[in-house]
Amino acid sequence: MQITNQFGVAQPLEAVWDFFGDVPQVAACLPGTELTTDLGDDRFGGTVSIGLGPIKLDFDGGAEITHRDAQARTISVAASGSDRKGRGEATLTLDASLAPAEDGTTVDVAMDLQLSGAAAQFGRGLASDITAVLLNDFAANVQNRLAAVATGRDPDQVSQAQAAGGVAIGVRAARMGLARVVRRFVLPYRPEAV
């Protein structure tokens, strides 16, 4: 499933690019993600935990930076993992590009997420909405950590990304799904005002 997102960061392009080059800092912004091993050569081992209601998936896996272009300010990551209980697998390719903006930096993210097993039972729409919620949380966490660096504070003292799960994520994802249905089916048939 293809998912795209764009967000702004109120920091200069160079600072944001340097931040994206620090994989542990970036991982600290991803809800439910924990790096456990630096394998060298831009490869990392870690875990991702996602829960929604009674379903909780804990993936062990790894990620590798497959492309980094400092001139174009683009970075690509390939990641994969297997659920610890053997209930599914996930693979992800992520491409991010940074560009200067009037008020800082614009970050464009394109992801291709493939799920199998129990993870795939979320359904394409719900999985897409949950991922969009997580990307929005990621954007807010990036901004908070970069703001801490800009003001001389230790970014590790900024609250860490919360676990990816719980009722709040489900409610936010359901709201996104409902808004999508309204935009698709209800708004086109709205009667004109007389």
N, C-alpha and C positions, 0 to 999 in steps of 0.2 A: 504494500500500500504506500502510495506517495503522499507525503505530507510536507507542506511548505509553510514557512513562517518568516516574518520580518519584524525586527524590533530595533529600537533606538537605544543607544547608550550615551549618556551625557558626559563622555570623556573623549579626548582626542584619539584619532585613528592609531597613532603609534602606541599609546598606552593600551588600547584594546587589543591590538595585534600582539603585543608582548604578553598580555594576559592569556590570550588563546594559545600561545606557545608553551604555557606552563600547565601541562595536563593535570597535575594534582589540583591546581586552583580551579580549573574548568570542571573537573569531576566533583569537586566540593559543591558546585552549583546545581548539579543534576539530582533532582529528588530521588531518593532510594538507592543512589549509587555510592559505592565505596571502592577505592583503589586499594588493592592488597599487595600488589607486587609490581615493581618496575623491572621489566624483563630486558631493558636496554633496546637500543635501535628503534625508539619510538613505539615500543610494544609494552602493553600493560595488562596485568591480570586483575580481576576484581569481581565484585558481586553487584547485582541489581535486584532489589526487592520491590514488588508491586502488589498491592492488595486492594481489593474492591469488594466490600461485603465479606461473604464467606470464602471468597477465592483469594488465595495468597500465593504468588509465584516468587520463588527465590532462584535467581539464575547465577550460576558460576560461569565465568567466561573470560574473554579477553578482548582488547581493542588495539588497533594499530593505526598510526597515522600513515596513510598510504601516499599522500601528496601534500606538499607544503610549498607555496609560491609566495615568497616575501614581497616580490615586486607587484604581483597582482592582488596580494592580500587574500589568498584563498587557501583553504585547508580541507582535506578529505580524511575521513576516518571510517574504517571497517571494523565492525564488532560482531561478535556472536557469543551465544551462551546457551546452556542447557539447564532446565529446571532441576534442582537438586533431587526431587522425587521422581524424575523421569517423566513428567507430565507434559513436556513440550520443549520446544526450542525457539530461539529468536535470532535473526540476523538483521543487521542494520548497516546501511551505508549512509553516511552523512557528509554533505558538502556545505561548507560555510564560506561566505565571502563578505568582506568588510569594505565599506566605502565611507569617505568623509561626508558629513552632513552639516547643516548650518549650526545645529546645537550639539554636535559631537560626532558620533559614528552610527552608521546604519549596518546592521548585521542581517544578512539573508541566509536562511537555513533551508536546505532541501534534504529530506530524508526518505529513504526507501526502507520500510520496515516489513519484514516477513515473519509471520508467526505460525507455529504448528502446535498441535496438541491442545491442552487446556487453554493456553493463551489465545489460540485462534477462536475459541468458543465465545470470546467477548463479542464477536461480530465486527465486521469491518467498520461500521459507523461508530460504534461505541469505542473501539480501539483507537480510531482516529481522533475522536473527541478527547479521550483520556490523554493521548499523546500531545494534543494541542494544549491541554491544561498543563501538562508537565513542561512543555516548551515555554509557556507563559511564566511559570514559576522559575524556570531556568533563567529567563531574561531578567526577571526581578532580582534574582540572586546574583547574577553577573553585575548588574548595576550597583547593588549594595556593596559587593566586594571591591569593585573598582573605586567607588566613592570612598571606601575606607582607605585604600592605598593612596588616593589623591589627597586625603587630609592627614596622612601620616600615621593612621591607625593600623594595627596589625589585622590583615584580612581574616586571619584565623580566629579573631575575637568576634567577628561578625557571626551572627547565628548561622549555623550550618543548615544546609537544605534539609527539610523535613522528609520523613519517609514518604514514599510514593504510595499512598493508600488512604483508606478511611472513607467515611461518609462524605466529607467535604469534596473530595475529588469526584466521587460518584455524582453528587448533586451538581457540581460545576459542569461535568461532562453531559449530564442529562439536560441541563439548561441549553448547552450548545446544540445538542441534538434537536431539542424542541424548537429552538430558533431557526435551525436549518429547515425543519419541516414547515414552519410558518412561512419562511421566505419562499420555499419551493411551491407549496400548495395553496396557502391561504392568500398571501398578498397578490398574486396574479389575478385572483378572482374577486378582488375587492370592488364592490359596486362604486361607480362614479357618484360624486356628490351632485345632488339635483339643485 
